[in-house]
Amino acid sequence: MLHVTKQRFLDAGLSLLLKHGYHDLGIQALLDDTGIPKGSFYHHFRDKEDFALQVIDRYMEGVHAGLDACLGERNLPPLGRVRHFFYMTQLHYESEGYMGCLLGGLGQELSGVNDQFRQKIEACFSAIAERMAGCLEEARQQGDLPPESDPQALAGLLVNCWEGAALRSRLRHDPAPLMAMLDFYFRAVTLP
Amino acid sequence: MLHVTKQRFLDAGLSLLLKHGYHDLGIQALLDDTGIPKGSFYHHFRDKEDFALQVIDRYMEGVHAGLDACLGERNLPPLGRVRHFFYMTQLHYESEGYMGCLLGGLGQELSGVNDQFRQKIEACFSAIAERMAGCLEEARQQGDLPPESDPQALAGLLVNCWEGAALRSRLRHDPAPLMAMLDFYFRAVTLP
């Protein structure tokens, strides 16, 4: 179990990184937000980079928990489970004021200058797509996707198109791009 | 015609902002890159924000020139012209080492903290989608898209999905996500 202070830093960091991105976020803003003294930050984290990498880990724990809950929902057909995951994600974005996806934000900001973030964020997207692909393969086997469908490729497309829609949703403070993308995608993949 | 020094700043800024993003880019790096003295920067630009906003204008000039050339290519059918524009854009990304799209990068980094960038970048995406929509409407009228297609909505989807693929291309230094997205999109929109 995580130390409660460390947990508070990571939770505050998630929300602050989502809004500010990496370089615009000062450690002082994080200390002000949490009311925890500076020494404690450096007790739990080597530096800001270590902190942000751990915030991503924490974010991914939430994503995987959401995937567990949604993709494991056996009362729904496989495609319904995938769509339900994105519906829940959209509700999450809404609760944060449509700040979009942390992976997309940090991926854009940092991948040109920091290879550790670039590789980590790419691995996160691959992991999410991999889990989607499992559910899409189930849909294919049940005949909900055409037999010649490629679940791996379709899962990658879904994750990528969602990220573009999440950017636009962030720019417009509006969920419409997310819903439009899902409607388009699920109509397209199910056509013979 | 732009002052030659100002032009050099904007050209260098485009490439540096694409790689570093906004906050990681110092004015000094720009001066080092161009070999132009600091006073000259402040002669042409009020501050870094003014500079970056003008780099976006410069970037959009290039985008509109590309749209003029590709969408005006009357030897190609309308959908072929749209696809050709993205093919040229991908070649452009390749020439820059797959750094992706400046609008997507700055849009993600800055829209949470700077409303001027947020609105400007949203307006840029809207303008690009608007031009695509004109060409998609032509495709619809020629029967290359189903009659019930909504060119405005399809153009928005195209721009958004492209941006997600551009993020993934940036993370992987690889054009494959861009090409996969276009294949998927053009297959989907042309199905009855």
Interface residues (C-beta under 8 A of the other chain):
Chain A: L18 K19 H20 G21 Y22 H23 D24 M99 G100 G104 G105 G107 Q108 E109 L110 S111 G112 V113 R118 I121 E122 F125 A153 G156 L157 V159 N160 C161 W162 E163 G164 A165 A166 L167 R168 R170 L171 R172 P177 A180 M181 F184 R187 A188 L191
Chain B: L18 K19 H20 G21 Y22 H23 D24 M99 G100 G104 G105 G107 Q108 E109 L110 S111 G112 V113 R118 I121 E122 F125 A153 G156 L157 V159 N160 C161 W162 E163 G164 A165 A166 L167 R168 R170 L171 R172 P177 A180 M181 F184 R187 A188 L191
